[in-house]
Amino acid sequence: MVLEAEKIYSPSEDEPFMNERQREYFRKKLQAWKEEILAESRETLQALQQENQNHPDLADRASSETDRSIELRARDRQRKLIAKIDAALRRIEDGSYGFCEETGEPISLKRLDARPIATLSVEAQERHERRERVYRDD
């Protein structure tokens, strides 16, 4: 019965920020996301290994190489995402999870629920993106 309650638990602004229950909620969410990515990676790797065959037709070979390149780029993005998930899990352990790296203020629970690897509050993220645009436009 406790498991059922855990499944429907959702962090609330009405409770102390980053209490043990919230930290556990985000820890489980991050670990499940990581497992999902790793499972997808294993499937991709198996598919690439099965696909690793000589195509006598040049068009088939080119198409296969393009598909392979796209898959490898996706895997690289997944690898970077796993590193961010691992960093978020470490922040949960050291008590800094959920707090903006720039301001030290709490990141909203809605933002964390939507993007559990967030390290900046919405406001700090917007400032960061505006600065990036200014430097990119120069």
Residue frames relative to the residue before (quaternion, step in Angstrom):
aa qw qx qy qz dx dy dz
M 1.0000 0.0000 0.0000 0.0000 0.00 0.00 0.00
V 0.6046 0.5536 -0.3571 0.4477 3.60 1.07 -0.67
L 0.6204 0.5505 -0.3449 0.4394 3.58 1.02 -0.77
E 0.6253 0.5304 -0.3421 0.4589 3.60 0.97 -0.75
A 0.6538 0.5019 -0.3155 0.4703 3.59 0.94 -0.85
E 0.6387 0.5260 -0.3242 0.4585 3.60 1.01 -0.78
K 0.6425 0.5423 -0.3292 0.4298 3.59 0.97 -0.79
I 0.7518 0.3770 -0.2189 0.4947 3.58 0.99 -0.77
Y 0.4507 0.6855 -0.4602 0.3394 3.61 1.23 -0.06
S 0.0163 0.7613 -0.6477 0.0254 3.51 -1.06 0.84
P 0.5112 -0.6582 0.4430 0.3306 3.61 -0.78 0.93
S 0.1479 -0.8060 0.5720 0.0369 3.54 -1.02 0.85
E 0.5436 -0.6108 0.4746 0.3259 3.55 -1.20 0.64
D 0.6092 0.5914 -0.3374 0.4065 3.60 1.27 -0.38
E 0.6941 0.4172 -0.2780 0.5166 3.60 1.23 -0.04
P 0.6631 -0.4966 0.3494 0.4376 3.61 -1.17 0.35
F 0.5169 -0.6684 0.4460 0.2952 3.57 -0.94 0.97
M 0.8613 0.0118 -0.0829 0.5011 3.53 -1.00 1.05
N 0.1816 0.7565 -0.5897 0.2166 3.52 0.85 1.04
E 0.7411 -0.4239 0.2703 0.4450 3.59 -1.26 0.19
R 0.6556 0.5190 -0.3213 0.4445 3.59 0.94 -0.82
Q 0.6557 0.4912 -0.3120 0.4812 3.61 0.98 -0.79
R 0.6403 0.5178 -0.3340 0.4587 3.60 0.92 -0.85
E 0.6593 0.5002 -0.3069 0.4700 3.59 0.97 -0.84
Y 0.6082 0.5547 -0.3391 0.4554 3.58 1.04 -0.79
F 0.7201 0.4288 -0.2560 0.4816 3.59 0.80 -1.00
R 0.5897 0.5585 -0.3701 0.4510 3.62 1.07 -0.63
K 0.6783 0.4807 -0.2861 0.4764 3.59 0.89 -0.95
K 0.6375 0.5339 -0.3222 0.4525 3.57 0.98 -0.86
L 0.6773 0.4872 -0.2827 0.4733 3.59 0.92 -0.93
Q 0.6661 0.4999 -0.3078 0.4601 3.59 0.91 -0.88
A 0.6438 0.5090 -0.3248 0.4701 3.60 0.99 -0.78
W 0.6350 0.5247 -0.3205 0.4676 3.59 1.02 -0.82
K 0.6511 0.5143 -0.3081 0.4655 3.57 0.97 -0.88
E 0.6554 0.5108 -0.3091 0.4627 3.59 0.93 -0.88
E 0.6312 0.5325 -0.3225 0.4626 3.57 1.04 -0.81
I 0.6627 0.4935 -0.3005 0.4764 3.60 0.94 -0.89
L 0.6589 0.5076 -0.3132 0.4584 3.59 0.93 -0.85
A 0.6330 0.5191 -0.3301 0.4699 3.60 1.02 -0.76
E 0.6433 0.5079 -0.3171 0.4771 3.58 0.98 -0.84
S 0.6379 0.5352 -0.3220 0.4504 3.58 1.00 -0.82
R 0.6437 0.5140 -0.3222 0.4665 3.57 0.98 -0.84
E 0.6463 0.5150 -0.3166 0.4657 3.59 0.99 -0.84
T 0.6442 0.5204 -0.3126 0.4652 3.57 0.98 -0.88
L 0.6535 0.5186 -0.3084 0.4570 3.56 0.92 -0.91
Q 0.6508 0.5034 -0.3130 0.4744 3.58 0.96 -0.84
A 0.6534 0.5115 -0.3131 0.4620 3.58 0.95 -0.86
L 0.6574 0.5027 -0.3141 0.4652 3.58 0.98 -0.83
Q 0.6481 0.5130 -0.3230 0.4610 3.58 1.00 -0.75
Q 0.6589 0.4912 -0.3044 0.4816 3.59 1.01 -0.78
E 0.6646 0.5115 -0.2926 0.4594 3.56 1.09 -0.77
N 0.5594 0.6429 -0.3738 0.3662 3.55 1.21 -0.52
Q 0.3951 0.6847 -0.5121 0.3359 3.54 0.32 1.26
N 0.5460 -0.6119 0.4536 0.3488 3.56 -1.19 0.43
H 0.1899 -0.7552 0.6189 0.1027 3.51 -0.92 0.97
P 0.3739 -0.7473 0.4958 0.2366 3.61 -0.55 1.07
D 0.6802 0.4636 -0.2839 0.4918 3.59 1.11 -0.65
L 0.4901 -0.6886 0.4531 0.2833 3.60 -0.79 1.04
A 0.6432 0.5215 -0.3273 0.4552 3.60 0.96 -0.79
D 0.6447 0.5077 -0.3159 0.4762 3.60 1.00 -0.82
R 0.6492 0.5165 -0.3128 0.4625 3.56 0.99 -0.87
A 0.6601 0.5039 -0.3071 0.4649 3.60 0.92 -0.90
S 0.6451 0.5177 -0.3127 0.4670 3.56 0.98 -0.86
S 0.6485 0.5214 -0.3011 0.4657 3.55 1.00 -0.89
E 0.6583 0.5056 -0.3049 0.4669 3.60 0.97 -0.85
T 0.6287 0.5220 -0.3304 0.4723 3.59 1.03 -0.78
D 0.6482 0.5131 -0.3110 0.4689 3.59 0.92 -0.91
R 0.6523 0.5233 -0.3025 0.4574 3.54 0.96 -0.91
S 0.6501 0.5199 -0.3094 0.4598 3.58 0.96 -0.87
I 0.6442 0.5127 -0.3133 0.4733 3.58 0.98 -0.86
E 0.6553 0.5125 -0.3076 0.4618 3.59 0.93 -0.90
L 0.6698 0.4983 -0.3084 0.4559 3.58 0.93 -0.85
R 0.6266 0.5129 -0.3399 0.4783 3.61 1.05 -0.69
A 0.6378 0.5162 -0.3234 0.4713 3.58 1.00 -0.81
R 0.6423 0.5177 -0.3202 0.4657 3.59 0.98 -0.82
D 0.6311 0.5267 -0.3354 0.4602 3.60 1.04 -0.76
R 0.6352 0.5073 -0.3230 0.4846 3.60 1.02 -0.80
Q 0.6467 0.5156 -0.3203 0.4619 3.59 0.99 -0.82
R 0.6239 0.5381 -0.3365 0.4560 3.59 1.02 -0.80
K 0.6619 0.4926 -0.2999 0.4789 3.60 0.97 -0.86
L 0.6349 0.5276 -0.3243 0.4619 3.58 1.04 -0.77
I 0.6314 0.5206 -0.3324 0.4689 3.60 1.00 -0.79
A 0.6229 0.5281 -0.3419 0.4649 3.61 1.02 -0.75
K 0.6577 0.4944 -0.3095 0.4767 3.61 1.01 -0.77
I 0.6246 0.5229 -0.3335 0.4746 3.58 1.05 -0.74
D 0.6494 0.5127 -0.3133 0.4661 3.59 0.94 -0.89
A 0.6389 0.5168 -0.3228 0.4696 3.59 1.02 -0.80
A 0.6426 0.5129 -0.3216 0.4697 3.60 1.01 -0.80
L 0.6378 0.5169 -0.3266 0.4683 3.60 1.00 -0.79
R 0.6356 0.5115 -0.3293 0.4754 3.61 1.03 -0.73
R 0.6405 0.5164 -0.3286 0.4637 3.61 1.03 -0.76
I 0.5924 0.5405 -0.3701 0.4690 3.59 1.08 -0.63
E 0.6781 0.5036 -0.2890 0.4506 3.58 0.92 -0.92
D 0.7589 0.3827 -0.2277 0.4752 3.60 0.92 -0.83
G 0.5711 -0.6502 0.3530 0.3555 3.59 1.31 0.09
S 0.5952 0.5890 -0.3722 0.4005 3.62 1.21 0.04
Y 0.4508 0.7024 -0.4480 0.3205 3.60 1.27 -0.12
G 0.7897 0.3270 -0.2473 0.4564 3.54 -1.07 0.82
F 0.6749 0.4473 -0.2926 0.5088 3.56 1.29 -0.09
C 0.5401 -0.6471 0.4441 0.3037 3.56 -0.96 0.96
E 0.4542 -0.6977 0.4887 0.2612 3.57 -0.85 1.00
E 0.6911 0.4884 -0.2767 0.4552 3.58 1.12 -0.61
T 0.8190 0.2556 -0.1042 0.5031 3.57 0.83 -0.99
G 0.4144 -0.7089 0.4704 0.3232 3.59 1.17 -0.49
E 0.5189 0.6405 -0.4041 0.3966 3.57 1.32 -0.07
P 0.5950 -0.5612 0.4184 0.3949 3.62 -1.15 0.45
I 0.3642 -0.6694 0.6012 0.2403 3.56 -1.14 0.74
S 0.5461 -0.6411 0.4066 0.3543 3.60 -0.86 0.86
L 0.5741 -0.6058 0.4351 0.3377 3.55 -1.11 0.75
K 0.6083 0.5501 -0.3557 0.4481 3.60 1.06 -0.71
R 0.6555 0.5007 -0.3099 0.4729 3.59 0.95 -0.87
L 0.6717 0.4937 -0.3005 0.4635 3.59 0.89 -0.90
D 0.6400 0.5174 -0.3339 0.4595 3.57 1.02 -0.74
A 0.6929 0.4583 -0.2694 0.4871 3.58 1.02 -0.82
R 0.7942 0.0779 -0.0018 0.6026 3.60 1.02 -0.81
P 0.1437 -0.8610 0.4814 0.0795 3.59 0.35 1.24
I 0.6482 0.4930 -0.3402 0.4700 3.62 1.22 -0.13
A 0.3536 0.7580 -0.4838 0.2576 3.61 1.28 0.09
T 0.1443 -0.7885 0.5937 0.0706 3.54 -1.04 0.86
L 0.7259 0.3453 -0.2119 0.5558 3.57 1.31 -0.16
S 0.5082 -0.5973 0.5112 0.3517 3.57 -1.17 0.56
V 0.6824 -0.4636 0.3503 0.4435 3.59 -1.24 0.28
E 0.6667 0.5133 -0.3050 0.4461 3.59 0.88 -0.95
A 0.6769 0.4792 -0.2915 0.4766 3.59 0.89 -0.93
Q 0.6266 0.5307 -0.3322 0.4642 3.60 1.03 -0.76
E 0.6496 0.5100 -0.3164 0.4668 3.59 0.96 -0.85
R 0.6356 0.5129 -0.3290 0.4740 3.62 0.97 -0.83
H 0.6414 0.5351 -0.3084 0.4552 3.56 0.97 -0.93
E 0.6854 0.4785 -0.2819 0.4709 3.59 0.91 -0.92
R 0.6235 0.5233 -0.3467 0.4661 3.61 1.05 -0.69
R 0.6447 0.5100 -0.3190 0.4717 3.60 0.97 -0.84
E 0.6352 0.5289 -0.3313 0.4551 3.59 0.98 -0.84
R 0.6554 0.5133 -0.3128 0.4574 3.59 0.95 -0.88
V 0.6367 0.5281 -0.3348 0.4512 3.57 0.95 -0.84
Y 0.7012 0.4570 -0.2784 0.4710 3.61 0.83 -0.92
R 0.6444 0.5198 -0.3240 0.4578 3.58 1.06 -0.70
D 0.6875 0.4980 -0.2780 0.4496 3.58 1.03 -0.79
D 0.5546 0.6282 -0.3922 0.3794 3.62 1.20 -0.32
